[in-house]
Amino acid sequence: MPNIIYFNLSIPYWVNFRVPTAINFILSFSVPPPTTIYGLIMNSLGKFQNDYTFYDKIKIAIQINDYGQKTWDTVSYMKTADRKSMIVKNKEIKQIQDGDQKLFEDKIRELNENYGLSIQEAENLINKQSSIYKSDFQGVFYTQALQCERILNPNYKVYLLIEDDNLTDNIYASLKNPKRPLYLGQSDDFVIIKNINIIRNPKEQNLKKISTIYRGIIENSEIVKLPEYFKKRGRTIKCFKANYSLFKGVRDLPSEEQGYIVENNYVIFN
């Protein structure tokens, strides 16, 4: 049985939805991509933003209430160098394997106090059944000033279509009382969530109009490629995109599609 959670997102200051392919400028999408909204939900649940456990179980629709105003800012980027090193060195592991019980107990205590590892996790590490590395700061290579595109005070309405009742309840509760401070875009782009509601077992209808951004092309819209998901390939991360039609208000659809009417808004999860 499907459920719809819907809520308003407002940005009290500014935000940047970074275009991943931009190099010399930090450009911003006009709206948060579906991946950004999904990351917000995962963050509210206390999970990693790139945890795709529920990605196929949540459909997302985004409505533009206010585009906000675009402006430019200058930011300074710093490139640093880190070096990875094992937190238990091979020399220490060999001593422990040779019977150094005191070193074994000292390392167990150190791993627990400094890294929060349980006794079993520490033993696995020492027995080389797992590996954990730490990054040692090596210094600054250089700094660079870049132009960053910002959006001032945009406002959106987000709709989530979820089949699972337990997942619906968990997400609703986490949006009301998130596990972590929430942001949209970059980590210092604060977001305010208001008017969180649930519709249980909504009625699906044939719609000729749409109020939410559309995956595809419709007239009188801004056509952009938005990220839908990312996939790691070797050392690189591949971004998969699709064409979306962006607009504020209501647009006519090329043909009828299945969707929902929520507070007089035409919502399609496509």
Buried (B, 14 or more C-beta within 10 A) or exposed (E): EBBBBBBBBBBEEBBBBBBEEEEEEBBBBBBBBBBBBBBBBBBBBEBEEBEBEBBEEBBBBBBBBEBBEEEEEEEEEEEEEEEEEEBBEEEBBEBBEEEBEEBBEEBBEBBBEEEEBEEEBBBBBBEEEEEBEEEEEEEEEEEEEBEBBBBEBBBBBBBBBBEBEEBBBBBBEBBEEBEEEBBBBBEEBBBEBEEBEBBEEBEEEEBEBBBBBBBBEBEEBBEBBBBBBBEEEEEEEEBEBBEBBBBBEEBEBEEEBEBBBBEEBBBBBB
